[in-house]
């Protein structure tokens, strides 16, 4: 019976504080992760507002690339005739 009380005392005085300490460290890390994800979410929402003009810009870029490619093909054909 004495060993039972010694085991209970060791559990309460040694093991339980270590478990509480480790749990506290895990919960602290969890809170830091939660704050970081909240910051990432708010940054992502702010970024969405900046991307409203992207489809129009891509359409303009696509049209410009098509115009340049037509001119480049025409130039390459002329050069091929001169060299050939």
Phi, psi and omega per residue, in radians:
X1 nan -0.569 3.137
X2 -1.164 -0.696 3.117
X3 -1.104 -0.589 3.096
X4 -1.094 -0.759 3.133
X5 -1.207 -0.632 3.095
X6 -1.146 -0.740 3.096
X7 -1.083 -0.722 3.094
X8 -1.132 -0.704 3.135
X9 -1.137 -0.751 3.100
X10 -1.093 -0.711 3.121
X11 -1.077 -0.804 -3.102
X12 -1.279 -0.614 -3.027
X13 -1.619 -0.379 -3.067
X14 -2.065 -0.990 -3.002
X15 -1.244 -0.797 -3.090
X16 -1.087 -0.779 3.076
X17 -1.100 -0.623 3.105
X18 -1.155 -0.735 3.108
X19 -1.112 -0.743 3.127
X20 -1.140 -0.719 3.106
X21 -1.068 -0.818 -3.136
X22 -1.158 -0.689 3.095
X23 -1.105 -0.681 3.107
X24 -1.100 -0.717 3.111
X25 -1.136 -0.703 3.128
X26 -1.148 -0.757 -3.138
X27 -1.178 -0.604 3.083
X28 -1.128 -0.770 3.097
X29 -1.111 -0.682 3.114
X30 -1.074 -0.729 3.123
X31 -1.162 -0.675 3.087
X32 -1.109 -0.705 3.108
X33 -1.137 -0.719 3.135
X34 -1.085 -0.759 3.117
X35 -1.132 -0.685 3.121
X36 -1.131 -0.718 3.125
X37 -1.190 -0.584 3.061
X38 -1.121 -0.713 3.093
X39 -1.122 -0.715 3.122
X40 -1.115 -0.733 3.128
X41 -1.106 -0.780 -3.142
X42 -1.156 -0.622 3.066
X43 -1.164 -0.677 3.102
X44 -1.140 -0.694 3.109
X45 -1.158 -0.690 3.097
X46 -1.149 -0.611 -3.141
X47 -1.192 -0.568 3.129
X48 -1.034 -0.665 3.124
X49 -1.144 -0.460 -3.129
X50 -1.449 -0.209 -3.038
X51 -1.742 0.227 -3.070
X52 -1.202 -0.522 -3.099
X53 -1.590 0.063 -3.066
X54 -1.143 -0.775 -3.129
X55 -1.043 -0.706 3.111
X56 -1.162 -0.695 3.116
X57 -1.127 -0.684 3.106
X58 -1.171 -0.639 3.097
X59 -1.137 -0.738 3.091
X60 -1.097 -0.750 3.124
X61 -1.101 -0.733 3.131
X62 -1.078 -0.751 3.130
X63 -1.141 -0.706 3.127
X64 -1.134 -0.746 3.117
X65 -1.102 -0.702 3.104
X66 -1.095 -0.739 3.115
X67 -1.120 -0.732 3.139
X68 -1.175 -0.681 -3.122
X69 -1.152 -0.623 3.098
X70 -1.108 -0.797 3.118
X71 -1.137 -0.658 -3.138
X72 -1.178 -0.689 3.114
X73 -1.158 -0.721 3.119
X74 -1.095 -0.747 3.124
X75 -1.141 -0.762 -3.135
X76 -1.118 -0.620 3.087
X77 -1.144 -0.711 3.104
X78 -1.131 -0.734 3.127
X79 -1.143 -0.678 3.138
X80 -1.123 -0.670 3.105
X81 -1.167 -0.669 3.133
X82 -1.186 -0.672 -3.120
X83 -1.438 -0.359 -3.026
X84 -1.608 nan nan
